Each structure stands twice: as C-alpha cells, then as structure tokens.
Amino acid sequence: MPDSPAQVHQAGLQHQFDSYEQQRESSSLGMWVFIAQEIMFFGGLFLCYAVYRSAHPHAFALGSRTLDIRLGSINTAVLIASSLTMALAVWGGQTGRRKTTAFFLLITIALGSVFLGIKVDEYHAKYVEHHMPGPGFHWEGQGEPRDVEMFFNLYFAMTGLHALHMIVGIGILLVLVAQAWRGKFTPENYNFLEGVGLYWHFVDIIWIFLFPLLYLIGRHG
C-alpha cells in the first residue's frame, strides 16, 4: 500500500523541523551566530594590532615594507575570485544543478589551495630572512628590532589564523563536492551548502582587511 503524502520521506529534512524553509532559516541563524563569535575572535587581534601600531608606527611601517606586495595582491585577487565561484556553487545547489555545483566547488578549492601555496612561499621567505619571531629573529634595518619583531608577531598570528580557517574551509568543501555529486543539494535542501558559503565569504572578507593593514602601511613613504 503506497504511503500517504504525510508519510513520504523528505530527503535532507531533519526530524526536528516541520519544513525545509524552517530548517534553512535555523541553519542560517546558526551560521550567523557562529560568524559573530568569529568576528569577536579576530576582533581581539585587530585591537591588539591597533594598539601596538599606534605605539610603534615607524617600526610597523618598516616591517610591512619587507612583505611582498605583489604576492599579497595576487592572493587578494585569488580570494575575490574564490568568493565568486563559491557564490556560483551555492547558485548551482539552489537550482538543482548537480554538476555545476560540484564544478564550482572544485574551482573554489583550487583557488583556496593557490592562496595557501603562495602563503607558504611568503612564510619561507620570512624564514630565510630570519624575520620569524623567536630566538632566531634578526633585524639589521632601521628601527628598534623588538618593535619590528612585534609587527611580525602579529603578521604571523593574524595570517596564520586566517590560513587555518582556509584549511578548514577547504576540508569542508571537499565533503561538499562528494555530496553535490551524489545530488544531495536541491532547490528545497541546500542550507548546508549556503552556510559553508557564508563561512567562506567571511574568511575572504577577513583577508580584505588584513591585506591593507599588513602590506600597505607606510608604502607612501
């Protein structure tokens, strides 16, 4: 005997929700709450940066000038492009395009990997130049070495934490690729994909703030 409409299983709808719309709204609220606490988390680092930069503006400018602005600019363009491909992946899920969703998720992963690869190259350059904070730190330029070292402390802390968020995001995107290929995301059920998209955009926005604060200060002089 066929099931009644009330008994038909709705794929992807959790038992605690009455409808896909309710589930999507709850998921969106949860993600925004998570992003809010992430903003407070990064906000502490930005506040620390503001305090030390106001106390040692010259040393921070000197440290900033050692960074490769060309690589920083490329990474900025890469992340902006990844936000576009992530948005297209979410669109693919919203419209039920299984292959489109998986394709743009893979492109987003590739762009995120390019960003991390460039960051590793930058970190290696700082290691070779002995600009990594710690016992091996060495500064021969102008300014007080300890003040310049503080800039690099914040540079590695802020960009390292950002890179960690990128790594986590890429790991989640790999899971989404498999789910998208199996057709999990439909016009009714794409809330998880949309939530991860919000997370990815948030990480990209954090970099939009990090780039000028770390790479562009003091360049005019």
N, C-alpha and C positions, 0 to 999 in steps of 0.2 A: 504493500500500500504506500503510495507516494507521501512524502512529508508535506505538511501544511506549510504555508509561507512563513509562519512564525517559527517553524522548526528547521527551516533551511539554514545551513551554516553560512555565516558571512565571513569569508576569508580575511584574516587580519584584524577582525574586531574583537577586542578583549572583552572578557565576560562582564567586567565591571562597568562597561559603557553601554548606553542604550542605542547609540548610533555612531556612524563614522564621524559625523560633524562634532559630536561631543568629545570623541576620542581625540580628534585633531586639535580642538580648542584646548583640551587639557594638556596635550603634548606640547603645544606652542607655549602655553603659560609656563610649564616646567622648564622649557629651554630658556625662556627669557629670564626666569629666576636664576638659572644657572649662569647665564651670561652676566647678570647683575653682580653676582658674587665674584665672577672673574674680573669684572671691571674694578671692583674694590681691591682685589688681589694685585692687579697690575697698577692700580692707583697708588698703592704704597710705594712701589718702585719709582713711579713718576714723581711722587712727592719727595722721595729721597734724592732723586736726580736734581729736582728744582732747588733743594736746599744746598746741596754741595756745589752745584753750578753757580749759584748766586754768591757763594763764598769764595770760589776759585774759578772765575770766568776765564782768565788767561790760560790756566793750566788745561781746562776743558777744551778750549779752542785749539791748543797745541796738540792735544791727544786726538781730537777729531780730524785734524789735518793729515794724520798718518793713515787714516782709513781710505780705502779705495772707493772713491765716489762713483767711479764707472761701474764697478760691480754692484754697489748699493743701488744705483739707478736701474741696472738690469733686473735685479731682484724685485724692485718695486714694480716694474713693468710686468714681470712674470706673475706676481701675485695678483695684480689687477686683471690680467688675462685669466687667471685661475678662478677669480670671482665670477667672470662671465661664463666660463664653462660649467661652473657649479650651478649657476642660475639656469643654464640650459639643461643640465641634468635634472634639476627639480621640475622644470617645464616638461621634460620627457616623461617623468613619473606622473605628473598631473594629467597628461593627455594619453597615458597608457601606451607610450612608445617604448617598448622593452629594449630594443637595440640602441635607440637614440640615448636613452638613459645610461646604459652601460658604456657606450662610446664616450660620452662627455665626462662620465666619472673617471674613465681611464685617462683622458686628456688632463683632467684636474690632478690626478695622481702624478702624472708625468711632470706637470708644471711644478707641483709641490716638491718633487724629487730634484728638479733642476735648482730650485731655490735652496734646498738643503745642501746640494753639491757645491754651489757657489759659496755658501756659508762655511762649509768645511774648508774650502780653499782660503777663505779670508782668515779663519782661525789658524790655519797652518802658517800663513804669512806672519801673523802676530807671534806665533811660537818661534819662528825663525828669527824674528827681530827682537826677541826677548821682551815682548810687551805683554806677556801674560802675567797677571798679578801673582805675587808669591815670592818665594826666596830667589827665583831666577829672574825677577823683573829688573830690567836695566834701561836707564834713560840718559841719553847724552845731550839732548837738546836743551833749549831754554826752559825756564820754569823749575819749580820745586818738584823733584821726582815723586815724592809721596802724593802730591796733589794730582799729578798726571796719572799716577797709578790708580787713584780713586776713580778717575774717568774710566779707565779700563776695567776696574771692578764692576762698575755699573754697566759698561758696554757688554761684558760677558754675561752678567747676571740677566740683563734685560733681553738680549738677543738669544741667549741660551734657553731661557724660559719660553720665549716665543718659538724657538726651534723645537722644543719639546712638545708644545701644543701642535705644531705642524706634524710631527712624527705620529702623535696620537691620532690626529685627523686623517692622515694617510692610511693608518691601520684600519680605521673605521670605514673609510672609502673602499678599501679592498673587500670588506664584508658586503658593502652595498652593491658592488659590482656583481658579486655572485647572486645576491638577492634579486637585483634588477634583471639579470639574465634568465632567472627562473620565473620572471613575471610577477614578482611579489607586489610591485607598486602599480596601483591602478588609480583611475580618477577619483575613486572613493577612498582609497587607502594609500596615502603617500606621506603621512605625517612624520614618520621616522626619517625619511629622506629629506623632508623640508627642515626638520630640526637640525640635522647634520649640516645642511646648507647654511643655516643661521650661524652655527658654530664656525664654519669655515670663513664666512664673511667677517665675523668678529675677529678672528685671528689675522685676517688680511688688514682690517682697519687698525689693529694694534701696530702693525708694521708701518702703516701710513704715518703714524705718529713717531715711531722710533726712527725712521729714516731721517727726517729733518733734525731731530734732536741730537742724533749721534753723528751724522755725516755732514751736515750743512752748517753747523755753528762755526763762526769765525772764518768762513770761507771768503767773505767780502774783504777781509784784511790781509 
